[in-house]
Amino acid sequence: MKEMLDNLQVADEVVTTGGIIGRVLKVTEDTVLLETGSDRTRIRILRSSIAENRTVHDEVETLKIKK
């Protein structure tokens, strides 16, 4: 979990513990700015409230292929 939170990047699609799905616009030490929905609503949440990162990065794919 800590590794996932440490590796958040702009444009990642994430799910919060409350079930909100959004795209990361900005990452700071304690918070993340998300854009959600077709109306592009922006919300600031605690970084620790992110439950899942749905974006697949090349490094992760490379590790899966090698196994």
N, C-alpha and C positions, 0 to 999 in steps of 0.2 A: 504494500500500500504506500509506504513512504517513498519507494522508488518511483511509483507511478506519479505521485504528487510532485516529486522533485523534477520529473521530466516533462511536465506540462508545457505545451508550446502554443503560441498563437495559431488559431485555425483548427485546433483539436476539437472534436465533438465529445462532450462529456455529459454524464448524468450525475445529478446531485443526490444526496441521501433522501431528499424530499421528492425525487422523481422528475425534477426539471431537467429537460434536455436542452443544451445550448452549445454554441460555438464560442471558444475562448477568444477574446479580443485583447486582453491584457493580463499579465501575471505579475503580481508583486509578492513580497515576502509572505504576507498573511492573507491576501485576498485575490480573487479572480473576477474579472469583468466578463460577463457572458452576454451574448446576444441570442435571444430566443424568439421563435415564432416568425410568421411571415410579415408581421408588422415591425420586426427588428427591435423589439423591446430590449433594453439593456438593464441588467441587474448586477449588482456587486455582491458577491458571496464570500464566505470564509473559504480559504483554500482547503481546509480540513473537511469541508462538507461535500467534497467531490467523491463519489463512490466508484465511478468507472470512467475510463477513457476509452471511447469507441474508435478512436483513430488508430490505424495500423501504420507504424513507421517502418521504413526500410530496414533499420537495424533489427527490429523484432522479427521481421519476415526472414532475414538472413539467418538468425539464430534458429528458427524453426526448421529451415531447409537443411541446415547442417546436422540436426539431430536425427 
